[in-house]
Amino acid sequence: MNVWRKQAGPRRALAIAGAAALVTGGLVTLPVTSAHAATQCEVSYTTNDWPGGFTASVSIKNVGDALNGWTLGFTFPNSSQRVGQGWSARWTQSGQNVTAQNESYNGSVASGATVSIGFNGSWSGSNPKPTSFTLNGVTCNGGGGPTTPPPSTPPPSTPPSTTPPPTTSPPSGPRVDNPYLNAQGYVNPEWKAKAESVTGGNRVSNTPTAVWIDRIAAINGTPDSSSNGAMGVRDHLDEALDQGADYIQFVIYNLPGRDCAALASNGELKADELPRYKAEYIDPIAAIQGDAKYKNLRIINIIEIDSLPNLHTNTGGSPGATPMCDTVKANGAYVNGVGYALAKLGAIGNVYNYVDAAHHGWIGWDTNFSPVAGIIKDAATASGSTVNHVHGFIVNTANYSALKEPYFKVTDTVNGQTVRQAKWVDWNYYVDELSFAQAFRNELVSKGFPNGIGMLIDTSRNGWGGTARPTGPGPITDVNAYVDGSRVDRRIHAGNWCNQAGAGLGERPKAAPEPGIDAYVWVKPPGESDGSSKEIPNNEGKGFDRMCDPTYGGNARNGYNRSGALPDAPISGAWFPAQFAELMRNAYPPLS
């Protein structure tokens, strides 16, 4: 039941002052010969240049008959231009001739649909755009859009982005704009009992928390598990009706190759078991949630936390790359799994799907921000899903990032140095979850999601109260002293995610607290462990990650800092009373 927040490594060298957004070029459809009349295409080719290198984004729109496999071809005008790392296609180059062939997951392209691919390249002298493109041997348009001005330093590699065709739309149902507004939430009696077993826990035990379905067995309940309860999905729905609740929250969390960049909760399904995910996990959940008995209950699904951002930050040549993340990127398990879950569950009229969107300490850099939004859009239009199957997004799930940093802003400067240069901020564009969530919402809308989407912020463990909480700005002797003295988030590093010492309960669940925010929620039930402090044999698929070991000195994802984890923690999802007591002690706002 645990989520990790992984940073893609230090970003100082990756901050690009004044880097412009990619600009879509003009589109032209050229006539085709009668022999290839079924294939017609429009291609947009744009680049973001820097001295000696560039990132190319290529959009292929199919305006002819449906395609089952495609090959794009073009010729570089300059003999020095070379393709380096590419994504969403199999790239090859012979001399100045470049070929991009579809991957297994994006070869089928419906009429009117678009596929987005790209690559990082190099050049010398000049970097002119190709003037002609072919698709399956048929000429498309004659060029691409404008090239953005070169920044002073190169960006890192960009992730894949493919947009499979939408095939279905969810039926109309009794959905409201904000399912949390003026609504009573479901209180999980299993969590309530655990909370009340700790002194003072009755102060928060009636707070709505999410029910985690983190393996197939949890659908029907696991009475002998230390990290799931005896109640299954139907049991919780029936209890919600008995309580008179208006909404109930479930976490859908069992992708093949789950949590590919961490170990404490990799899950039960192997990377190639997407068919099992569909048939044995999503389909049974949908069958239960679709029971007419529950038609007046707002069923909120948090979809696959800690998954899609990994396809950018922890693949290829990135500092956090892992073989498992490379595998699930290549075979489409995450994109197609999320798409299937959205389509299947979103077809139920009273279901509200919120897709996990990481947190500011993971994708707050410009090099991650827009690319990850693109990957989320890909998943939302995969496997029969459309953007209309997505009601909104959630950030900070099971993480500890502060909701607001009241004593410093990312725009502050100290002795001529921007706050972004501080070791803690590390060139990030955001310092808290509220500003990140509102900005990322706008980015997602720009990618094609409806204007009415709402954001959730998990505030279950990001209060950071207690005696260590600052009461004002830090000293202005230097930028690091200023930030470290100002920040309420007291973690050693923003990439630390496991059972963090000093954390506290955050804002209690609240509907419509800020513009663009549907609710503050407690999706991670406070007191449930993120992972064990040492290896603990178990039959629940829970591994051991050194980031949960308080003696661990760190890795590239957290800048080789100490983990900041509490000692003596049980496996992920198991009850950790010492942590719950500390969360109450450090709650902000404080508990009465």
Sequence and secondary structure as in RCSB ss.txt:
>XXXX:A:sequence
MNVWRKQAGPRRALAIAGAAALVTGGLVTLPVTSAHAATQCEVSYTTNDWPGGFTASVSIKNVGDALNGWTLGFT
FPNSSQRVGQGWSARWTQSGQNVTAQNESYNGSVASGATVSIGFNGSWSGSNPKPTSFTLNGVTCNGGGGPTTPP
PSTPPPSTPPSTTPPPTTSPPSGPRVDNPYLNAQGYVNPEWKAKAESVTGGNRVSNTPTAVWIDRIAAINGTPDS
SSNGAMGVRDHLDEALDQGADYIQFVIYNLPGRDCAALASNGELKADELPRYKAEYIDPIAAIQGDAKYKNLRII
NIIEIDSLPNLHTNTGGSPGATPMCDTVKANGAYVNGVGYALAKLGAIGNVYNYVDAAHHGWIGWDTNFSPVAGI
IKDAATASGSTVNHVHGFIVNTANYSALKEPYFKVTDTVNGQTVRQAKWVDWNYYVDELSFAQAFRNELVSKGFP
NGIGMLIDTSRNGWGGTARPTGPGPITDVNAYVDGSRVDRRIHAGNWCNQAGAGLGERPKAAPEPGIDAYVWVKP
PGESDGSSKEIPNNEGKGFDRMCDPTYGGNARNGYNRSGALPDAPISGAWFPAQFAELMRNAYPPLS
>XXXX:A:secstr
        S  GGG  TT               GGGTT  EEEEEEEEEETTEEEEEEEEEE SS EES EEEEE
 SSTT EEEEEESEEEEEETTEEEEEE TTS EE TT EEEEEEEEE SS     S EEETTEE  S    EE  
 SS                    S  S TTTT  B   HHHHHHHHTSTTGGGTTTS   EEE SGGGGT  TT 
SSS S  HHHHHHHHHHHT SEEEEEE   TT STT STT  SS TT HHHIIIIIIHHHHHHHT GGGTTSEEE
EEE TT TTHHHHTSTTSTT  HHHHHHHHTTHHHHHHHHHHHHHHTSTTEEEEEE   HHHH SHHHHHHHHHH
HHHHHTSTT  GGG  EEEESTT    S  TT  TT EETTEEGGGSTTTTT S SSHHHHHHHHHHHHHHTT  
TT EEEEE TT    STTS SS   SSSHHHHHHHH S   S TT  SSBTT    S  EES STTEEEEE  S 
TTB SS SS    SSS    GGG TT    GGGTT    B SS  STTSB HHHHHHHHHT SS   
